[in-house]
Amino acid sequence: MCLAIPGEVMRIEDGVATVRMGDSLRKASLLLLSEEPKLGDYVIVHAGFALHVVDPAEADESLRLLRELAAFADEEPS
């Protein structure tokens, strides 16, 4: 299973964004977007491609839910 994760656009250069996802920085191609995002925008990234720009509140909620899910998985006995 693959997840598309929201990330904050920190830098844009030659059609590639540097996106902050938690404590890490990732590269994401902007090739599939109809318009280039601005610095500080959130984009949904999957397999190295930004798929669409999302509202910051929606991005925060998605990240909260992912953290909650990860915490729940850590609590489950193996």
PDB file as gemmi writes it, atoms N, CA and C in Angstrom:
CRYST1    1.000    1.000    1.000  90.00  90.00  90.00 P 1                      
ATOM      1  N   MET A   1       0.845  -1.176   0.000  1.00  0.00           N  
ATOM      2  CA  MET A   1       0.000   0.000   0.000  1.00  0.00           C  
ATOM      3  C   MET A   1       0.890   1.238   0.000  1.00  0.00           C  
ATOM      4  N   CYS A   2       0.510   2.210  -0.790  1.00  0.00           N  
ATOM      5  CA  CYS A   2       1.240   3.474  -0.859  1.00  0.00           C  
ATOM      6  C   CYS A   2       0.338   4.593  -0.362  1.00  0.00           C  
ATOM      7  N   LEU A   3       0.950   5.554   0.288  1.00  0.00           N  
ATOM      8  CA  LEU A   3       0.211   6.712   0.773  1.00  0.00           C  
ATOM      9  C   LEU A   3       0.715   7.963   0.075  1.00  0.00           C  
ATOM     10  N   ALA A   4      -0.182   8.846  -0.271  1.00  0.00           N  
ATOM     11  CA  ALA A   4       0.193  10.164  -0.764  1.00  0.00           C  
ATOM     12  C   ALA A   4       0.206  11.089   0.450  1.00  0.00           C  
ATOM     13  N   ILE A   5       1.338  11.714   0.688  1.00  0.00           N  
ATOM     14  CA  ILE A   5       1.564  12.485   1.906  1.00  0.00           C  
ATOM     15  C   ILE A   5       1.641  13.971   1.567  1.00  0.00           C  
ATOM     16  N   PRO A   6       0.990  14.840   2.364  1.00  0.00           N  
ATOM     17  CA  PRO A   6       1.145  16.273   2.124  1.00  0.00           C  
ATOM     18  C   PRO A   6       2.498  16.765   2.628  1.00  0.00           C  
ATOM     19  N   GLY A   7       3.089  17.660   1.872  1.00  0.00           N  
ATOM     20  CA  GLY A   7       4.355  18.263   2.262  1.00  0.00           C  
ATOM     21  C   GLY A   7       4.358  19.744   1.925  1.00  0.00           C  
ATOM     22  N   GLU A   8       5.121  20.503   2.692  1.00  0.00           N  
ATOM     23  CA  GLU A   8       5.209  21.953   2.490  1.00  0.00           C  
ATOM     24  C   GLU A   8       6.316  22.283   1.502  1.00  0.00           C  
ATOM     25  N   VAL A   9       5.998  23.093   0.507  1.00  0.00           N  
ATOM     26  CA  VAL A   9       6.967  23.494  -0.507  1.00  0.00           C  
ATOM     27  C   VAL A   9       7.941  24.494   0.114  1.00  0.00           C  
ATOM     28  N   MET A  10       9.209  24.112   0.150  1.00  0.00           N  
ATOM     29  CA  MET A  10      10.243  24.954   0.744  1.00  0.00           C  
ATOM     30  C   MET A  10      11.084  25.678  -0.316  1.00  0.00           C  
ATOM     31  N   ARG A  11      11.197  25.053  -1.507  1.00  0.00           N  
ATOM     32  CA  ARG A  11      12.032  25.607  -2.575  1.00  0.00           C  
ATOM     33  C   ARG A  11      11.511  25.071  -3.904  1.00  0.00           C  
ATOM     34  N   ILE A  12      11.654  25.874  -4.941  1.00  0.00           N  
ATOM     35  CA  ILE A  12      11.277  25.448  -6.286  1.00  0.00           C  
ATOM     36  C   ILE A  12      12.417  25.815  -7.224  1.00  0.00           C  
ATOM     37  N   GLU A  13      12.847  24.808  -8.000  1.00  0.00           N  
ATOM     38  CA  GLU A  13      13.920  25.050  -8.953  1.00  0.00           C  
ATOM     39  C   GLU A  13      13.773  24.114 -10.143  1.00  0.00           C  
ATOM     40  N   ASP A  14      13.680  24.684 -11.327  1.00  0.00           N  
ATOM     41  CA  ASP A  14      13.611  23.912 -12.568  1.00  0.00           C  
ATOM     42  C   ASP A  14      12.506  22.853 -12.553  1.00  0.00           C  
ATOM     43  N   GLY A  15      11.319  23.230 -12.080  1.00  0.00           N  
ATOM     44  CA  GLY A  15      10.188  22.315 -12.104  1.00  0.00           C  
ATOM     45  C   GLY A  15      10.209  21.226 -11.043  1.00  0.00           C  
ATOM     46  N   VAL A  16      11.099  21.373 -10.068  1.00  0.00           N  
ATOM     47  CA  VAL A  16      11.183  20.413  -8.973  1.00  0.00           C  
ATOM     48  C   VAL A  16      11.098  21.171  -7.657  1.00  0.00           C  
ATOM     49  N   ALA A  17      10.236  20.704  -6.776  1.00  0.00           N  
ATOM     50  CA  ALA A  17      10.091  21.337  -5.457  1.00  0.00           C  
ATOM     51  C   ALA A  17      10.853  20.528  -4.416  1.00  0.00           C  
ATOM     52  N   THR A  18      11.436  21.240  -3.481  1.00  0.00           N  
ATOM     53  CA  THR A  18      11.936  20.611  -2.264  1.00  0.00           C  
ATOM     54  C   THR A  18      10.813  20.748  -1.258  1.00  0.00           C  
ATOM     55  N   VAL A  19      10.354  19.605  -0.752  1.00  0.00           N  
ATOM     56  CA  VAL A  19       9.162  19.547   0.080  1.00  0.00           C  
ATOM     57  C   VAL A  19       9.527  19.013   1.459  1.00  0.00           C  
ATOM     58  N   ARG A  20       9.070  19.725   2.501  1.00  0.00           N  
ATOM     59  CA  ARG A  20       9.313  19.276   3.880  1.00  0.00           C  
ATOM     60  C   ARG A  20       8.194  18.347   4.300  1.00  0.00           C  
ATOM     61  N   MET A  21       8.607  17.153   4.699  1.00  0.00           N  
ATOM     62  CA  MET A  21       7.673  16.143   5.207  1.00  0.00           C  
ATOM     63  C   MET A  21       8.191  15.705   6.562  1.00  0.00           C  
ATOM     64  N   GLY A  22       7.583  16.253   7.605  1.00  0.00           N  
ATOM     65  CA  GLY A  22       8.082  15.965   8.947  1.00  0.00           C  
ATOM     66  C   GLY A  22       9.462  16.565   9.123  1.00  0.00           C  
ATOM     67  N   ASP A  23      10.425  15.713   9.479  1.00  0.00           N  
ATOM     68  CA  ASP A  23      11.797  16.173   9.695  1.00  0.00           C  
ATOM     69  C   ASP A  23      12.682  16.009   8.468  1.00  0.00           C  
ATOM     70  N   SER A  24      12.120  15.561   7.353  1.00  0.00           N  
ATOM     71  CA  SER A  24      12.951  15.317   6.180  1.00  0.00           C  
ATOM     72  C   SER A  24      12.536  16.195   5.002  1.00  0.00           C  
ATOM     73  N   LEU A  25      13.461  16.354   4.090  1.00  0.00           N  
ATOM     74  CA  LEU A  25      13.217  17.091   2.849  1.00  0.00           C  
ATOM     75  C   LEU A  25      13.242  16.096   1.701  1.00  0.00           C  
ATOM     76  N   ARG A  26      12.282  16.223   0.803  1.00  0.00           N  
ATOM     77  CA  ARG A  26      12.177  15.332  -0.356  1.00  0.00           C  
ATOM     78  C   ARG A  26      12.051  16.190  -1.611  1.00  0.00           C  
ATOM     79  N   LYS A  27      12.427  15.617  -2.730  1.00  0.00           N  
ATOM     80  CA  LYS A  27      12.236  16.264  -4.028  1.00  0.00           C  
ATOM     81  C   LYS A  27      10.934  15.753  -4.632  1.00  0.00           C  
ATOM     82  N   ALA A  28      10.193  16.656  -5.271  1.00  0.00           N  
ATOM     83  CA  ALA A  28       8.952  16.272  -5.931  1.00  0.00           C  
ATOM     84  C   ALA A  28       8.834  17.021  -7.252  1.00  0.00           C  
ATOM     85  N   SER A  29       8.656  16.270  -8.311  1.00  0.00           N  
ATOM     86  CA  SER A  29       8.451  16.878  -9.618  1.00  0.00           C  
ATOM     87  C   SER A  29       7.119  17.614  -9.638  1.00  0.00           C  
ATOM     88  N   LEU A  30       7.103  18.772 -10.284  1.00  0.00           N  
ATOM     89  CA  LEU A  30       5.882  19.562 -10.425  1.00  0.00           C  
ATOM     90  C   LEU A  30       5.237  19.357 -11.793  1.00  0.00           C  
ATOM     91  N   LEU A  31       5.745  18.402 -12.552  1.00  0.00           N  
ATOM     92  CA  LEU A  31       5.307  18.153 -13.919  1.00  0.00           C  
ATOM     93  C   LEU A  31       3.810  17.892 -14.052  1.00  0.00           C  
ATOM     94  N   LEU A  32       3.201  17.257 -13.066  1.00  0.00           N  
ATOM     95  CA  LEU A  32       1.786  16.883 -13.173  1.00  0.00           C  
ATOM     96  C   LEU A  32       0.809  17.970 -12.708  1.00  0.00           C  
ATOM     97  N   LEU A  33       1.327  19.063 -12.161  1.00  0.00           N  
ATOM     98  CA  LEU A  33       0.455  20.137 -11.682  1.00  0.00           C  
ATOM     99  C   LEU A  33       0.080  21.073 -12.827  1.00  0.00           C  
ATOM    100  N   SER A  34      -1.145  21.582 -12.788  1.00  0.00           N  
ATOM    101  CA  SER A  34      -1.582  22.514 -13.832  1.00  0.00           C  
ATOM    102  C   SER A  34      -0.969  23.903 -13.650  1.00  0.00           C  
ATOM    103  N   GLU A  35      -0.616  24.237 -12.407  1.00  0.00           N  
ATOM    104  CA  GLU A  35       0.091  25.496 -12.157  1.00  0.00           C  
ATOM    105  C   GLU A  35       1.087  25.286 -11.026  1.00  0.00           C  
ATOM    106  N   GLU A  36       2.177  26.023 -11.085  1.00  0.00           N  
ATOM    107  CA  GLU A  36       3.240  25.860 -10.098  1.00  0.00           C  
ATOM    108  C   GLU A  36       2.800  26.387  -8.736  1.00  0.00           C  
ATOM    109  N   PRO A  37       3.044  25.619  -7.669  1.00  0.00           N  
ATOM    110  CA  PRO A  37       2.693  26.109  -6.333  1.00  0.00           C  
ATOM    111  C   PRO A  37       3.638  27.225  -5.902  1.00  0.00           C  
ATOM    112  N   LYS A  38       3.253  27.909  -4.840  1.00  0.00           N  
ATOM    113  CA  LYS A  38       4.087  28.954  -4.263  1.00  0.00           C  
ATOM    114  C   LYS A  38       4.813  28.382  -3.039  1.00  0.00           C  
ATOM    115  N   LEU A  39       5.880  29.045  -2.650  1.00  0.00           N  
ATOM    116  CA  LEU A  39       6.570  28.647  -1.427  1.00  0.00           C  
ATOM    117  C   LEU A  39       5.586  28.708  -0.267  1.00  0.00           C  
ATOM    118  N   GLY A  40       5.614  27.694   0.584  1.00  0.00           N  
ATOM    119  CA  GLY A  40       4.705  27.626   1.717  1.00  0.00           C  
ATOM    120  C   GLY A  40       3.421  26.866   1.430  1.00  0.00           C  
ATOM    121  N   ASP A  41       3.105  26.642   0.142  1.00  0.00           N  
ATOM    122  CA  ASP A  41       1.940  25.825  -0.197  1.00  0.00           C  
ATOM    123  C   ASP A  41       2.195  24.381   0.217  1.00  0.00           C  
ATOM    124  N   TYR A  42       1.110  23.636   0.386  1.00  0.00           N  
ATOM    125  CA  TYR A  42       1.205  22.199   0.642  1.00  0.00           C  
ATOM    126  C   TYR A  42       0.772  21.460  -0.606  1.00  0.00           C  
ATOM    127  N   VAL A  43       1.525  20.420  -0.940  1.00  0.00           N  
ATOM    128  CA  VAL A  43       1.190  19.579  -2.076  1.00  0.00           C  
ATOM    129  C   VAL A  43       1.097  18.128  -1.618  1.00  0.00           C  
ATOM    130  N   ILE A  44       0.247  17.371  -2.281  1.00  0.00           N  
ATOM    131  CA  ILE A  44       0.181  15.930  -2.050  1.00  0.00           C  
ATOM    132  C   ILE A  44       1.228  15.298  -2.951  1.00  0.00           C  
ATOM    133  N   VAL A  45       2.113  14.504  -2.347  1.00  0.00           N  
ATOM    134  CA  VAL A  45       3.212  13.886  -3.086  1.00  0.00           C  
ATOM    135  C   VAL A  45       3.038  12.374  -3.071  1.00  0.00           C  
ATOM    136  N   HIS A  46       3.202  11.777  -4.242  1.00  0.00           N  
ATOM    137  CA  HIS A  46       3.163  10.320  -4.371  1.00  0.00           C  
ATOM    138  C   HIS A  46       4.192   9.920  -5.412  1.00  0.00           C  
ATOM    139  N   ALA A  47       5.064   8.987  -5.036  1.00  0.00           N  
ATOM    140  CA  ALA A  47       6.065   8.430  -5.948  1.00  0.00           C  
ATOM    141  C   ALA A  47       6.916   9.515  -6.606  1.00  0.00           C  
ATOM    142  N   GLY A  48       7.235  10.573  -5.846  1.00  0.00           N  
ATOM    143  CA  GLY A  48       8.116  11.617  -6.352  1.00  0.00           C  
ATOM    144  C   GLY A  48       7.449  12.693  -7.182  1.00  0.00           C  
ATOM    145  N   PHE A  49       6.122  12.657  -7.277  1.00  0.00           N  
ATOM    146  CA  PHE A  49       5.392  13.664  -8.048  1.00  0.00           C  
ATOM    147  C   PHE A  49       4.395  14.387  -7.155  1.00  0.00           C  
ATOM    148  N   ALA A  50       4.350  15.714  -7.273  1.00  0.00           N  
ATOM    149  CA  ALA A  50       3.302  16.493  -6.618  1.00  0.00           C  
ATOM    150  C   ALA A  50       2.045  16.309  -7.453  1.00  0.00           C  
ATOM    151  N   LEU A  51       0.968  15.836  -6.821  1.00  0.00           N  
ATOM    152  CA  LEU A  51      -0.267  15.547  -7.553  1.00  0.00           C  
ATOM    153  C   LEU A  51      -1.233  16.716  -7.557  1.00  0.00           C  
ATOM    154  N   HIS A  52      -1.330  17.427  -6.426  1.00  0.00           N  
ATOM    155  CA  HIS A  52      -2.163  18.629  -6.379  1.00  0.00           C  
ATOM    156  C   HIS A  52      -1.836  19.443  -5.122  1.00  0.00           C  
ATOM    157  N   VAL A  53      -2.196  20.712  -5.185  1.00  0.00           N  
ATOM    158  CA  VAL A  53      -2.005  21.621  -4.052  1.00  0.00           C  
ATOM    159  C   VAL A  53      -3.199  21.441  -3.118  1.00  0.00           C  
ATOM    160  N   VAL A  54      -2.929  21.407  -1.809  1.00  0.00           N  
ATOM    161  CA  VAL A  54      -4.016  21.259  -0.832  1.00  0.00           C  
ATOM    162  C   VAL A  54      -4.026  22.438   0.132  1.00  0.00           C  
ATOM    163  N   ASP A  55      -5.195  22.676   0.669  1.00  0.00           N  
ATOM    164  CA  ASP A  55      -5.386  23.710   1.677  1.00  0.00           C  
ATOM    165  C   ASP A  55      -4.546  23.362   2.910  1.00  0.00           C  
ATOM    166  N   PRO A  56      -3.889  24.343   3.549  1.00  0.00           N  
ATOM    167  CA  PRO A  56      -3.071  24.052   4.736  1.00  0.00           C  
ATOM    168  C   PRO A  56      -3.842  23.349   5.846  1.00  0.00           C  
ATOM    169  N   ALA A  57      -5.108  23.695   6.047  1.00  0.00           N  
ATOM    170  CA  ALA A  57      -5.901  23.034   7.090  1.00  0.00           C  
ATOM    171  C   ALA A  57      -6.121  21.561   6.746  1.00  0.00           C  
ATOM    172  N   GLU A  58      -6.374  21.271   5.474  1.00  0.00           N  
ATOM    173  CA  GLU A  58      -6.542  19.885   5.023  1.00  0.00           C  
ATOM    174  C   GLU A  58      -5.240  19.103   5.197  1.00  0.00           C  
ATOM    175  N   ALA A  59      -4.111  19.745   4.873  1.00  0.00           N  
ATOM    176  CA  ALA A  59      -2.805  19.100   5.041  1.00  0.00           C  
ATOM    177  C   ALA A  59      -2.549  18.796   6.514  1.00  0.00           C  
ATOM    178  N   ASP A  60      -2.828  19.755   7.401  1.00  0.00           N  
ATOM    179  CA  ASP A  60      -2.644  19.539   8.835  1.00  0.00           C  
ATOM    180  C   ASP A  60      -3.492  18.386   9.343  1.00  0.00           C  
ATOM    181  N   GLU A  61      -4.734  18.313   8.896  1.00  0.00           N  
ATOM    182  CA  GLU A  61      -5.630  17.233   9.322  1.00  0.00           C  
ATOM    183  C   GLU A  61      -5.124  15.880   8.824  1.00  0.00           C  
ATOM    184  N   SER A  62      -4.680  15.821   7.586  1.00  0.00           N  
ATOM    185  CA  SER A  62      -4.136  14.566   7.043  1.00  0.00           C  
ATOM    186  C   SER A  62      -2.911  14.119   7.829  1.00  0.00           C  
ATOM    187  N   LEU A  63      -2.027  15.055   8.136  1.00  0.00           N  
ATOM    188  CA  LEU A  63      -0.822  14.713   8.893  1.00  0.00           C  
ATOM    189  C   LEU A  63      -1.169  14.283  10.315  1.00  0.00           C  
ATOM    190  N   ARG A  64      -2.160  14.923  10.918  1.00  0.00           N  
ATOM    191  CA  ARG A  64      -2.600  14.534  12.269  1.00  0.00           C  
ATOM    192  C   ARG A  64      -3.123  13.106  12.258  1.00  0.00           C  
ATOM    193  N   LEU A  65      -3.942  12.794  11.268  1.00  0.00           N  
ATOM    194  CA  LEU A  65      -4.500  11.442  11.172  1.00  0.00           C  
ATOM    195  C   LEU A  65      -3.415  10.394  10.924  1.00  0.00           C  
ATOM    196  N   LEU A  66      -2.429  10.725  10.097  1.00  0.00           N  
ATOM    197  CA  LEU A  66      -1.335   9.790   9.855  1.00  0.00           C  
ATOM    198  C   LEU A  66      -0.519   9.549  11.120  1.00  0.00           C  
ATOM    199  N   ARG A  67      -0.262  10.619  11.898  1.00  0.00           N  
ATOM    200  CA  ARG A  67       0.463  10.456  13.169  1.00  0.00           C  
ATOM    201  C   ARG A  67      -0.340   9.607  14.147  1.00  0.00           C  
ATOM    202  N   GLU A  68      -1.651   9.823  14.187  1.00  0.00           N  
ATOM    203  CA  GLU A  68      -2.525   9.050  15.063  1.00  0.00           C  
ATOM    204  C   GLU A  68      -2.504   7.569  14.670  1.00  0.00           C  
ATOM    205  N   LEU A  69      -2.565   7.308  13.396  1.00  0.00           N  
ATOM    206  CA  LEU A  69      -2.521   5.937  12.904  1.00  0.00           C  
ATOM    207  C   LEU A  69      -1.180   5.274  13.250  1.00  0.00           C  
ATOM    208  N   ALA A  70      -0.091   6.006  13.088  1.00  0.00           N  
ATOM    209  CA  ALA A  70       1.222   5.456  13.417  1.00  0.00           C  
ATOM    210  C   ALA A  70       1.328   5.163  14.912  1.00  0.00           C  
ATOM    211  N   ALA A  71       0.793   6.037  15.749  1.00  0.00           N  
ATOM    212  CA  ALA A  71       0.827   5.819  17.202  1.00  0.00           C  
ATOM    213  C   ALA A  71      -0.001   4.599  17.567  1.00  0.00           C  
ATOM    214  N   PHE A  72      -1.139   4.433  16.924  1.00  0.00           N  
ATOM    215  CA  PHE A  72      -1.990   3.279  17.176  1.00  0.00           C  
ATOM    216  C   PHE A  72      -1.265   1.999  16.785  1.00  0.00           C  
ATOM    217  N   ALA A  73      -0.595   2.003  15.654  1.00  0.00           N  
ATOM    218  CA  ALA A  73       0.137   0.816  15.193  1.00  0.00           C  
ATOM    219  C   ALA A  73       1.261   0.468  16.166  1.00  0.00           C  
ATOM    220  N   ASP A  74       1.892   1.477  16.751  1.00  0.00           N  
ATOM    221  CA  ASP A  74       2.968   1.232  17.716  1.00  0.00           C  
ATOM    222  C   ASP A  74       2.439   0.606  19.004  1.00  0.00           C  
ATOM    223  N   GLU A  75       1.181   0.872  19.334  1.00  0.00           N  
ATOM    224  CA  GLU A  75       0.584   0.349  20.563  1.00  0.00           C  
ATOM    225  C   GLU A  75       0.151  -1.112  20.440  1.00  0.00           C  
ATOM    226  N   GLU A  76      -0.111  -1.584  19.232  1.00  0.00           N  
ATOM    227  CA  GLU A  76      -0.597  -2.939  19.022  1.00  0.00           C  
ATOM    228  C   GLU A  76       0.494  -3.951  19.365  1.00  0.00           C  
ATOM    229  N   PRO A  77       0.148  -4.990  20.139  1.00  0.00           N  
ATOM    230  CA  PRO A  77       1.151  -6.040  20.411  1.00  0.00           C  
ATOM    231  C   PRO A  77       1.439  -6.827  19.142  1.00  0.00           C  
ATOM    232  N   SER A  78       2.692  -7.294  19.039  1.00  0.00           N  
ATOM    233  CA  SER A  78       3.042  -8.054  17.827  1.00  0.00           C  
ATOM    234  C   SER A  78       2.671  -9.497  17.922  1.00  0.00           C  
TER     235      SER A  78                                                      
END                                                                             
